[in-house]
Amino acid sequence: MKLAYLYPGRPDLSDLVPPDVAYVVLDAGPNNEWKTEDLDLLKDVDALMVWSVVVSQEALAAARNVKIIQRMGVGYDVLQPILEAAAKRGIPCCNVAGSNKEAVAEHGMLLILAVVRQLTPNHQATLRAEWPRQLRGEIYPFELVGKTLGIVGLGNTGTELAKRARAFGMRIVYNDIRPIQPEIVSALEASFLEKDELFAKSDVISINTDLNEGTRNLADARRLGLMKPKAILVCCARGGIIDELALRDALNSDRIAGAGIDVFAPEPIRPDNPLLGAKNTILTPHIAGVTQESMVRSYEWAHENVRRVVERDQQPRWIVNGL
């Protein structure tokens, strides 16, 4: 079995690659332009193992022997350009759904707590030997118990976040385009709301849905305007779901109380990103799903999924292109 790892920067993956496979490590250029010599290396590989390099039609065409395209994570936006073409060739494109759900849920809870308890400004004030209780007494954090958490996307991560929020005494409302298993809804004592109503009634809103044409700019100026003035917004999903300029304006005009954001459009975040100038905001560099445990799971699940196809001629798990 021979694998091609499409990784930015061509890192040394010797500690991660199973010892019984041959492999090459490749990266596209800054404009996703492949070198001819790199494309030649794809002609005899059995699988493409994809991290954050966008898979182009050119790369797919060069991989003449490929049997599966495996994303080494949950989001599969980097596979979008070739999903249909791969399906026409009978090549399954897969992710490792659920491999980082605990990590992202924990990070989402971290952002919620950090924003509502104003961790960053209080930490910075204390480092300056200031005493925020006296200097900022007009601004008080709020408790989560009894508050409403609105979750957009009650999938793997959204469900895990809801479990944690329930432990803090929060009520759960949700919106999802897919029907959610009744036993999950019952266990969470969750209630379905249409998106606009969810934005209007929630004290904390967490975005946990995929990025697609139906969710791009889902949190736009109109929906942000529906939020309570003391509500906060958290997103560990994908950049592009939130209108960042509209969110900055809502924060800076005190229309909403705060935000915790882990994902941006584009990434890596640029110096002119509007959220860098937003009030009451905690930003992290798309690390919600990155823990020691989640990385091990992602690699193990991805390689096992490839073996199902290449070595055992079995149906893979987590297919995202309809095969």
C-alpha positions as a Python dict, from the first residue, in 0.01 Angstrom:
ca = {
    (1, 'M'): (0, 0, 0),
    (2, 'K'): (133, 341, -99),
    (3, 'L'): (-5, 665, 39),
    (4, 'A'): (37, 1029, -56),
    (5, 'Y'): (14, 1273, 234),
    (6, 'L'): (-94, 1617, 119),
    (7, 'Y'): (40, 1832, 398),
    (8, 'P'): (137, 2201, 397),
    (9, 'G'): (507, 2256, 443),
    (10, 'R'): (594, 1892, 372),
    (11, 'P'): (663, 1800, 736),
    (12, 'D'): (848, 1490, 851),
    (13, 'L'): (569, 1241, 918),
    (14, 'S'): (787, 941, 997),
    (15, 'D'): (648, 915, 1351),
    (16, 'L'): (289, 913, 1226),
    (17, 'V'): (296, 694, 916),
    (18, 'P'): (233, 321, 976),
    (19, 'P'): (560, 131, 936),
    (20, 'D'): (422, -109, 678),
    (21, 'V'): (330, 148, 410),
    (22, 'A'): (524, 333, 146),
    (23, 'Y'): (448, 703, 119),
    (24, 'V'): (529, 1042, -25),
    (25, 'V'): (464, 1383, 131),
    (26, 'L'): (350, 1657, -107),
    (27, 'D'): (229, 2015, -95),
    (28, 'A'): (77, 2245, -352),
    (29, 'G'): (221, 2587, -421),
    (30, 'P'): (81, 2908, -269),
    (31, 'N'): (-181, 2932, -543),
    (32, 'N'): (-254, 2559, -534),
    (33, 'E'): (-37, 2510, -840),
    (34, 'W'): (127, 2169, -846),
    (35, 'K'): (474, 2104, -980),
    (36, 'T'): (492, 1849, -1260),
    (37, 'E'): (740, 1634, -1068),
    (38, 'D'): (504, 1621, -769),
    (39, 'L'): (206, 1524, -981),
    (40, 'D'): (414, 1241, -1125),
    (41, 'L'): (455, 1102, -773),
    (42, 'L'): (78, 1063, -743),
    (43, 'K'): (37, 826, -1036),
    (44, 'D'): (81, 503, -836),
    (45, 'V'): (-55, 589, -492),
    (46, 'D'): (-350, 398, -347),
    (47, 'A'): (-486, 681, -133),
    (48, 'L'): (-459, 1054, -78),
    (49, 'M'): (-428, 1147, 290),
    (50, 'V'): (-536, 1509, 314),
    (51, 'W'): (-472, 1757, 593),
    (52, 'S'): (-527, 2119, 486),
    (53, 'V'): (-407, 2118, 126),
    (54, 'V'): (-694, 2177, -117),
    (55, 'V'): (-726, 1880, -353),
    (56, 'S'): (-748, 2014, -707),
    (57, 'Q'): (-886, 1853, -1020),
    (58, 'E'): (-529, 1841, -1147),
    (59, 'A'): (-412, 1641, -847),
    (60, 'L'): (-708, 1404, -872),
    (61, 'A'): (-642, 1342, -1241),
    (62, 'A'): (-276, 1267, -1170),
    (63, 'A'): (-368, 1007, -905),
    (64, 'R'): (-467, 744, -1161),
    (65, 'N'): (-456, 449, -919),
    (66, 'V'): (-618, 614, -618),
    (67, 'K'): (-891, 413, -444),
    (68, 'I'): (-991, 648, -162),
    (69, 'I'): (-937, 1012, -67),
    (70, 'Q'): (-917, 1039, 309),
    (71, 'R'): (-940, 1365, 501),
    (72, 'M'): (-738, 1346, 824),
    (73, 'G'): (-995, 1551, 1011),
    (74, 'V'): (-1365, 1627, 1034),
    (75, 'G'): (-1423, 1925, 805),
    (76, 'Y'): (-1394, 1843, 436),
    (77, 'D'): (-1406, 2182, 266),
    (78, 'V'): (-1060, 2111, 116),
    (79, 'L'): (-1220, 1821, -72),
    (80, 'Q'): (-1508, 2025, -215),
    (81, 'P'): (-1340, 2091, -555),
    (82, 'I'): (-1316, 1719, -635),
    (83, 'L'): (-1614, 1558, -460),
    (84, 'E'): (-1824, 1523, -773),
    (85, 'A'): (-1537, 1421, -1001),
    (86, 'A'): (-1420, 1159, -751),
    (87, 'A'): (-1774, 1021, -726),
    (88, 'K'): (-1789, 984, -1105),
    (89, 'R'): (-1473, 772, -1085),
    (90, 'G'): (-1619, 568, -800),
    (91, 'I'): (-1363, 702, -553),
    (92, 'P'): (-1501, 757, -201),
    (93, 'C'): (-1403, 1077, -25),
    (94, 'C'): (-1412, 1039, 352),
    (95, 'N'): (-1350, 1229, 672),
    (96, 'V'): (-1318, 1099, 1029),
    (97, 'A'): (-1646, 1229, 1169),
    (98, 'G'): (-1655, 1251, 1546),
    (99, 'S'): (-1281, 1206, 1602),
    (100, 'N'): (-1246, 1546, 1770),
    (101, 'K'): (-1597, 1601, 1909),
    (102, 'E'): (-1484, 1598, 2272),
    (103, 'A'): (-1197, 1836, 2203),
    (104, 'V'): (-1412, 2088, 2015),
    (105, 'A'): (-1689, 2069, 2275),
    (106, 'E'): (-1440, 2135, 2555),
    (107, 'H'): (-1294, 2430, 2366),
    (108, 'G'): (-1641, 2566, 2299),
    (109, 'M'): (-1718, 2547, 2672),
    (110, 'L'): (-1383, 2716, 2741),
    (111, 'L'): (-1474, 3008, 2514),
    (112, 'I'): (-1819, 3039, 2667),
    (113, 'L'): (-1679, 3055, 3018),
    (114, 'A'): (-1392, 3284, 2923),
    (115, 'V'): (-1625, 3534, 2754),
    (116, 'V'): (-1902, 3540, 3014),
    (117, 'R'): (-1653, 3566, 3301),
    (118, 'Q'): (-1442, 3823, 3109),
    (119, 'L'): (-1125, 3622, 3158),
    (120, 'T'): (-899, 3813, 2918),
    (121, 'P'): (-965, 4171, 3036),
    (122, 'N'): (-950, 4065, 3401),
    (123, 'H'): (-624, 3879, 3344),
    (124, 'Q'): (-471, 4175, 3163),
    (125, 'A'): (-584, 4418, 3432),
    (126, 'T'): (-436, 4200, 3706),
    (127, 'L'): (-104, 4182, 3520),
    (128, 'R'): (-100, 4562, 3535),
    (129, 'A'): (-162, 4540, 3912),
    (130, 'E'): (-504, 4696, 3858),
    (131, 'W'): (-809, 4579, 4048),
    (132, 'P'): (-1102, 4523, 3808),
    (133, 'R'): (-1358, 4490, 4089),
    (134, 'Q'): (-1306, 4859, 4158),
    (135, 'L'): (-1217, 4986, 3812),
    (136, 'R'): (-1486, 4805, 3614),
    (137, 'G'): (-1762, 4757, 3868),
    (138, 'E'): (-2026, 4863, 3617),
    (139, 'I'): (-1956, 4553, 3406),
    (140, 'Y'): (-2050, 4223, 3566),
    (141, 'P'): (-2014, 3870, 3427),
    (142, 'F'): (-2315, 3641, 3440),
    (143, 'E'): (-2373, 3288, 3560),
    (144, 'L'): (-2461, 3010, 3318),
    (145, 'V'): (-2708, 2833, 3545),
    (146, 'G'): (-3060, 2892, 3420),
    (147, 'K'): (-2943, 3051, 3095),
    (148, 'T'): (-3035, 2926, 2748),
    (149, 'L'): (-2773, 2782, 2513),
    (150, 'G'): (-2879, 2786, 2149),
    (151, 'I'): (-2689, 2534, 1935),
    (152, 'V'): (-2695, 2562, 1557),
    (153, 'G'): (-2602, 2212, 1442),
    (154, 'L'): (-2675, 1939, 1698),
    (155, 'G'): (-2438, 1683, 1547),
    (156, 'N'): (-2144, 1511, 1715),
    (157, 'T'): (-1984, 1827, 1852),
    (158, 'G'): (-2307, 2012, 1924),
    (159, 'T'): (-2435, 1717, 2127),
    (160, 'E'): (-2113, 1694, 2329),
    (161, 'L'): (-2125, 2068, 2398),
    (162, 'A'): (-2488, 2040, 2509),
    (163, 'K'): (-2395, 1765, 2758),
    (164, 'R'): (-2134, 1992, 2914),
    (165, 'A'): (-2366, 2291, 2920),
    (166, 'R'): (-2635, 2083, 3092),
    (167, 'A'): (-2384, 2012, 3370),
    (168, 'F'): (-2366, 2391, 3421),
    (169, 'G'): (-2743, 2408, 3455),
    (170, 'M'): (-2816, 2554, 3112),
    (171, 'R'): (-3132, 2497, 2907),
    (172, 'I'): (-3074, 2370, 2553),
    (173, 'V'): (-3246, 2483, 2235),
    (174, 'Y'): (-3123, 2381, 1893),
    (175, 'N'): (-3164, 2408, 1518),
    (176, 'D'): (-3056, 2147, 1265),
    (177, 'I'): (-3162, 2072, 909),
    (178, 'R'): (-3142, 1699, 986),
    (179, 'P'): (-3379, 1516, 1220),
    (180, 'I'): (-3204, 1445, 1550),
    (181, 'Q'): (-3251, 1108, 1719),
    (182, 'P'): (-3535, 1140, 1971),
    (183, 'E'): (-3333, 977, 2247),
    (184, 'I'): (-3063, 1246, 2213),
    (185, 'V'): (-3318, 1527, 2225),
    (186, 'S'): (-3487, 1367, 2526),
    (187, 'A'): (-3162, 1311, 2717),
    (188, 'L'): (-3066, 1676, 2667),
    (189, 'E'): (-3422, 1798, 2736),
    (190, 'A'): (-3365, 2008, 2425),
    (191, 'S'): (-3621, 2204, 2225),
    (192, 'F'): (-3614, 2277, 1853),
    (193, 'L'): (-3639, 2639, 1742),
    (194, 'E'): (-3622, 2800, 1401),
    (195, 'K'): (-3297, 2988, 1353),
    (196, 'D'): (-3435, 3337, 1400),
    (197, 'E'): (-3616, 3240, 1719),
    (198, 'L'): (-3303, 3066, 1848),
    (199, 'F'): (-3097, 3381, 1792),
    (200, 'A'): (-3360, 3592, 1967),
    (201, 'K'): (-3414, 3373, 2273),
    (202, 'S'): (-3065, 3239, 2353),
    (203, 'D'): (-2826, 3384, 2609),
    (204, 'V'): (-2536, 3198, 2449),
    (205, 'I'): (-2529, 3086, 2085),
    (206, 'S'): (-2286, 2823, 1960),
    (207, 'I'): (-2239, 2757, 1588),
    (208, 'N'): (-2157, 2389, 1528),
    (209, 'T'): (-2269, 2331, 1170),
    (210, 'D'): (-2079, 2260, 849),
    (211, 'L'): (-1985, 2535, 605),
    (212, 'N'): (-2188, 2505, 286),
    (213, 'E'): (-2393, 2732, 64),
    (214, 'G'): (-2682, 2706, 307),
    (215, 'T'): (-2477, 2814, 609),
    (216, 'R'): (-2240, 3073, 458),
    (217, 'N'): (-2294, 3402, 645),
    (218, 'L'): (-2565, 3231, 850),
    (219, 'A'): (-2484, 3470, 1136),
    (220, 'D'): (-2526, 3792, 937),
    (221, 'A'): (-2612, 4144, 1047),
    (222, 'R'): (-2985, 4070, 1050),
    (223, 'R'): (-2958, 3764, 1274),
    (224, 'L'): (-2699, 3926, 1501),
    (225, 'G'): (-2949, 4208, 1540),
    (226, 'L'): (-3200, 3959, 1681),
    (227, 'M'): (-2971, 3865, 1971),
    (228, 'K'): (-3019, 3989, 2324),
    (229, 'P'): (-2786, 4278, 2417),
    (230, 'K'): (-2628, 4063, 2692),
    (231, 'A'): (-2596, 3750, 2477),
    (232, 'I'): (-2270, 3607, 2343),
    (233, 'L'): (-2179, 3416, 2027),
    (234, 'V'): (-1928, 3129, 2005),
    (235, 'C'): (-1806, 2949, 1692),
    (236, 'C'): (-1564, 2657, 1662),
    (237, 'A'): (-1707, 2533, 1331),
    (238, 'R'): (-1576, 2693, 1010),
    (239, 'G'): (-1482, 3040, 896),
    (240, 'G'): (-1741, 3186, 661),
    (241, 'I'): (-2045, 3090, 867),
    (242, 'I'): (-2025, 3420, 1054),
    (243, 'D'): (-2019, 3756, 878),
    (244, 'E'): (-1708, 3883, 1054),
    (245, 'L'): (-1760, 4249, 965),
    (246, 'A'): (-2117, 4239, 1095),
    (247, 'L'): (-2003, 4066, 1413),
    (248, 'R'): (-1736, 4329, 1474),
    (249, 'D'): (-1994, 4606, 1432),
    (250, 'A'): (-2237, 4432, 1669),
    (251, 'L'): (-1966, 4394, 1932),
    (252, 'N'): (-1823, 4744, 1901),
    (253, 'S'): (-2168, 4905, 1920),
    (254, 'D'): (-2262, 4693, 2226),
    (255, 'R'): (-2553, 4531, 2042),
    (256, 'I'): (-2425, 4199, 2181),
    (257, 'A'): (-2206, 4137, 2485),
    (258, 'G'): (-1920, 3927, 2353),
    (259, 'A'): (-1787, 3652, 2127),
    (260, 'G'): (-1546, 3361, 2127),
    (261, 'I'): (-1423, 3263, 1780),
    (262, 'D'): (-1185, 2984, 1675),
    (263, 'V'): (-1233, 2993, 1296),
    (264, 'F'): (-1193, 3264, 1036),
    (265, 'A'): (-1223, 3340, 664),
    (266, 'P'): (-965, 3320, 529),
    (267, 'E'): (-716, 3122, 735),
    (268, 'P'): (-453, 3178, 861),
    (269, 'I'): (-609, 3495, 1002),
    (270, 'R'): (-493, 3812, 830),
    (271, 'P'): (-382, 4135, 1001),
    (272, 'D'): (-684, 4316, 855),
    (273, 'N'): (-943, 4068, 986),
    (274, 'P'): (-1222, 4283, 1136),
    (275, 'L'): (-1249, 4071, 1451),
    (276, 'L'): (-899, 4175, 1557),
    (277, 'G'): (-1050, 4512, 1643),
    (278, 'A'): (-1364, 4382, 1815),
    (279, 'K'): (-1457, 4449, 2177),
    (280, 'N'): (-1512, 4173, 2433),
    (281, 'T'): (-1383, 3903, 2200),
    (282, 'I'): (-1160, 3602, 2258),
    (283, 'L'): (-993, 3461, 1946),
    (284, 'T'): (-804, 3134, 1907),
    (285, 'P'): (-623, 3005, 1594),
    (286, 'H'): (-846, 2714, 1483),
    (287, 'I'): (-718, 2486, 1758),
    (288, 'A'): (-1045, 2370, 1912),
    (289, 'G'): (-1013, 2018, 1775),
    (290, 'V'): (-640, 1977, 1832),
    (291, 'T'): (-550, 1770, 2137),
    (292, 'Q'): (-311, 1480, 2186),
    (293, 'E'): (-603, 1240, 2201),
    (294, 'S'): (-795, 1377, 1903),
    (295, 'M'): (-487, 1372, 1680),
    (296, 'V'): (-418, 1007, 1765),
    (297, 'R'): (-781, 919, 1693),
    (298, 'S'): (-780, 1107, 1364),
    (299, 'Y'): (-467, 933, 1235),
    (300, 'E'): (-572, 588, 1357),
    (301, 'W'): (-926, 615, 1221),
    (302, 'A'): (-808, 756, 887),
    (303, 'H'): (-551, 484, 828),
    (304, 'E'): (-792, 210, 931),
    (305, 'N'): (-1050, 350, 690),
    (306, 'V'): (-797, 341, 406),
    (307, 'R'): (-705, -18, 488),
    (308, 'R'): (-1072, -114, 465),
    (309, 'V'): (-1069, -6, 101),
    (310, 'V'): (-716, -78, -21),
    (311, 'E'): (-635, -398, 166),
    (312, 'R'): (-974, -555, 243),
    (313, 'D'): (-1196, -426, -41),
    (314, 'Q'): (-1459, -315, 210),
    (315, 'Q'): (-1690, -16, 215),
    (316, 'P'): (-1524, 274, 397),
    (317, 'R'): (-1682, 476, 676),
    (318, 'W'): (-1773, 846, 676),
    (319, 'I'): (-1822, 889, 301),
    (320, 'V'): (-1897, 1253, 215),
    (321, 'N'): (-1943, 1240, -164),
    (322, 'G'): (-2251, 1024, -188),
    (323, 'L'): (-2109, 686, -289),
}
